[in-house]
């Protein structure tokens, strides 16, 4: 009875195919498994095979219940497969996927192939360490993104100093959510908010690359919990006190690069690397302008690099006082050139020393701190940039002008990150509003006293 029923289904399938388009291209196959009969097979593009089944048996076993569920809907089951290699016997190894429609079957095949490819790197997981992953990321990701030299240097320092000692020796197979979470939690307790920001960037990008390339089946970084910090947009650098600012010029001679670089920063708010990148060709003594178009990097030796951002390229006006200082400094360099003759370094840069060579910006910064140490004074060169922004706005300078002179992309960056709140700002706000209120009530009294 069962055999007769199978033949009836087979004949029914043949009749159905005869009315379907492309019948001549279909290939009739024998029964493939209990409860299913393969009635057509088509070769699709990309080496994918499409097979159509029809259900032939009511007596479906436990492991084929999904097939029996389709019987009630009277729909075909589509199968697609793709060769992924060879098995131990040398025969083609295929990945199969099924679906109620051809589109569904192809989507399921894509999911299975993706999972297979990820698990195919299992041997690699057992051999590749986090250190090797970092080298791979640095070469294939970071360099291709054309990151700035200073940024790359910072990321390398973060990895070598904070990530490598804890995770570098581990194999990828040992990197899971618990391991990463424990590392992030411990690091958050001892590192500052700003260092942790770079730790998250480096480690997050490394693990994302490992997942995208199939080195790991899951990305554990997606499930970690980060420490929540209080929102603090402004860097809140403490501005240098007035006594320190008055003291610094007295510690150096007017022919020292520390002297002229200090005054350029004080008058312009330019970055230290930008100041040391200035050449005499960038100084227009007649129009009183400075052309900031590059900066100095110390990574791998002193050399010029592009500015931090495109908006950092700018031409700014400077005061007569600064121009006179620059003229005098240039005149002294010319005298030193005659004195040293052929051994003179050329004096191309504004901040050249008496021998005509450009000093390292880091050396100049450390030398200023060294000179201040006997006076129990501390100083960071970058605070001059914050000092300039804050004092310029206090004096009533237009915020757009300040932002442009600092080389910021927007006014918001200037206000959020470089303007430090001072008591003078608070006093000024009170005085201004007191004036508004007084004017308001004075105007009201005047109206009442005026006869109708």
Number of C-alpha atoms within 10 A of each C-alpha: 5 11 9 9 12 18 12 13 17 19 12 12 18 16 11 12 17 12 9 11 9 10 13 9 11 18 13 14 13 11 16 11 11 14 20 21 22 21 22 21 19 15 14 10 7 7 11 17 16 19 22 22 21 24 23 23 18 11 10 16 12 8 7 13 10 10 17 19 10 15 17 9 8 10 14 19 22 23 24 28 21 18 12 13 11 11 10 7 7 8 9 12 15 15 15 18 20 21 17 14 15 18 13 16 21 21 16 18 22 16 13 15 19 14 13 15 16 18 16 15 15 16 11 16 20 14 12 16 19 23 20 15 19 23 12 15 20 17 11 12 16 18 13 10 8 9 12 16 16 14 13 15 12 13 20 16 14 20 20 13 11 18 20 16 11 15 19 18 13 16 18 24 18 14 20 15 17 14 14 18 17 12 15 21 14 10 17 18 11 9 13 10 15 8 15 20 12 17 21 15 12 20 20 16 17 23 24 19 20 22 16 14 13 21 26 24 21 17 19 19 21 11 12 15 12 12 12 8 7 7 6 9 11 15 12 15 16 13 19 17 12 8 9 15 14 10 14 18 17 10 13 15 11 15 19 16 21 24 21 23 21 20 18 22 21 19 15 22 23 23 21 22 20 23 25 25 25 22 18 16 12 16 19 14 16 7 10 15 16 22 17 22 19 21 21 21 20 15 10 6 9 13 11 15 18 17 19 19 11 12 15 22 21 15 16 16 13 17 11 11 10 17 20 13 16 20 13 14 21 19 13 14 23 16 12 18 19 11 13 13 12 9 11 17 16 16 21 15 20 25 30 27 18 22 17 21 16 20 16 17 24 12 11 19 18 14 13 21 18 14 16 17 12 8 10 9 15 14 21 14 21 16 20 26 21 26 21 22 25 22 16 17 16 16 9 8 13 11 16 14 14 21 19 19 21 24 24 18 14 12 14 13 14 22 19 14 16 23 23 19 15 12 8 11 16 10 10 12 11 12 11 10 11 12 10 12 11 11 11 11 11 11 11 11 10 9 11 9 8 7 5 5
